[in-house]
């Protein structure tokens, strides 16, 4: 059993990080889908050249990359395509217009879109950007331990880093309780929680236990027992 198959036995969702750095071959993508249960869910991270190098400029390279990302989403039957912008990137009017053109120029029917605008963490996103998210039904992705989405959406997508320094943080039972309450405070069609950090597997396992039992997870267990 490989790592993906083993992972899919403990969890029902994964965020595909590979696609942020490279475009995997189509046969590799199909193999991911074939190695997990039918109800296992994927979210695809959009290639960084679109967000970091070209800042959504709808040139030929970006259009080709977007088409490749959309094809990967469809091959996996993924839940969403996730865009991450750099922590220093500010959305000016031209960027919003370019993003709009890019969306209009790509076949994205049936694909949920998620935007994580890092530079606006903890502060208001610009009105033009907020209008675009609302008009296109794009999910505003935030870390629920720090803030709540500024745009209403039937889908919740949260990437959880916690309240500590960068990824060096272990979520407390109280953190998990707060995340659960915030994640169920609105009538979401679906809520996706992704944990990031050096203890992400144990944190995710503890949260899964919390959701299943609707109570504080047991933290004393060690090894595999902490995943259930």
N, C-alpha and C positions, 0 to 999 in steps of 0.2 A: 504494500500500500504506500503510495507517495504522499507528500505533505498536504497537497490539496484535498485528496480523498480523506485523509485523517482529519484535517480541519473541518471538512463538511460533515463529519460525524458529531462534532461538538457544537458547531454553529450553523446558522442557516443563511448567512450573508457574508460577502466579501467585497471590499473595495479594490478594484484592479489597479494597482500602482504602476505596473509595467508600462501601461499605455501613456503614462505621463512622460516617460523618457524615450520610448521607442514604439514603433508600430509593429506588433508581432505578426508573424505569418498567419494566414487564414487557417491553415491546418492546425496550428498550435491553439488558436482561439477555439476552434471546434472541439479540440481534445479537452479543453477546460470544461466545456459544457457536458461532454460525454462522461467525464470522470466524477460528476457530482449528482446527487438526487435531482429529480425533475423540479422539485419545489425549492431548490437552493437558488438564492438570488445573488446577482452581480450588480455592481455599479461601476461604470467605466470612467476613469479620470481622463479628461481631455489632454491631448498632447501639449506640452509646455511651449512649443514653438508658436502656437496660436495665441496663448495668453501672455507669455513672458518675452518672447523675441519680437513678435509682430503686433502685439497689443490689439488683436482683433481686426487688424487691417485686412480687408477681404481681397487680398492679392491671390494670384494663381496657386502659390504654395499653400497658403492658409485654406483656400477652398478645397484643394486636394486632401489636405490633412483632415478637414472637417468631414468630407465624404468618407474617408477611411474610418474615422471615429464612429460615424453613424452606422457603418457596415458592421463594425465590431459589436456595437450595442445590439444590433438585430441578430447577429450570429449567436450571441450569448443569451438572447431573450432578456437582456439586462433591464433593471428598473429605471435607470437614469444615466445621463451623461453629466459629469461633474466638471465645472470650470473653476480653476483656482487662479486668482491673480496675485502678483507679487506683493509683499508687505508694504512696499513704497509706491505702488501704482495708484494713481488718482484718476478716476473716470472724468475726463473732460467731455464737452459736448461732442467733439469729433469721435471720441472713443465709443460713446453711446450710439452715435450714428453708424459707425463701422460695425459694431456688434449687431445692430439691427439689420444692416445689409447682409452680413454674414449669415444670420438666421434665415433671412428671406431667400438666400442663394443656395441653401442646403436642404435636402429632403429629410425632414425631421419628424414627419407624421408619426404619431404614436409614441414618441420618445419624450419622457420627462426631462427637463433641463434644470440643473442646479448650479447656482453661482455662489462661490465663497470669495467675497471681496475682502481680503486680509487687511488692507489699509484702513478699513472702516470698522474694524473690531472695536466695540465699545462706544461707537459714535454713529450719528445719523448718516445714512447713505444719501448721496445727492438726489434731488427731486427728479431729475431727468432719468437717472438710473432706476429709481424706484418706480417711475411711470412705466419704463420698459418691462421691468419684472412683473408688474401688475397686468399690463396689457398682454404679455406673452405667456402668463402663467408660469414664470420661472421661479423656482424655489429659492428663497434666501437662506443659505446655509450659514449657521452660526454654531458656536460652542455653547451649549445650554448651561454649562456651569458658570458662564459669564454674562450671557444676555439671551434674549429671545428674538425670533425673526421679526423683521420690521415690515414684512409683506405677508398678507394672509394667503394661505395655500392649503389645498387638501392633502399635500404630502409634506411631512416633516423629515428633513435630512440634517442631522447634526454630527459634526466631527468633534470629538471630545478629547481635549488635551489637558483639562483640569486647571487648577488655580496656582500651580507651582511654576518653576522655571522650565520653559520649553517642554520637553517630553519627560523630564525627570519628576514624575508625580505619581503617587499611588492614591486612587480614589478612596475616600472614606465611606463608611456605610451611610453617613449623613449626605455625602455628595450624591450617592446613588439614589437615595430617597428624593433629593431635590430634582435630579434629572428626570426621574420617573414622573414626579408630580408636574413638572413643566411640560414634559412630553405628552401627558394625557390631559392637560388643561384645556385643550381645544379639540374640536371634533375632526381629527385628522382621518383621512381615508387609510393612510399608512404612515407609520413612523419608523424611521431607520436610524439606529444609533451606532456610530462607529467610534471605537476607542483607539487612541494613538498614544504611544509612549512605550517606555521600557517594560511596563507591566501590563500591556494592553490585553494579552490573552487572559490573564487572571482577572483583570478588571472587567472585561467583557463577560467572562464566565460567571463572576459574582453578580453582575447586573442581570444576566439571563436567569440566574437562580432567583433573584429578587422578583423579576417579572412573573416567573412561573408560580412562585409561592405567595406573591403579593405581601411580602414581609421583608425585613432586613436579612440579607444573606449571611450565611455562616462563614466566618473568616478564619476560623481556627484550623480548618483542614489544610492538608498539604498535598502537593502533587496533583494527579489527575482528579482527585476528589473535589478540587476547587472549581472544576469546570461544570459541575452539575448541582 
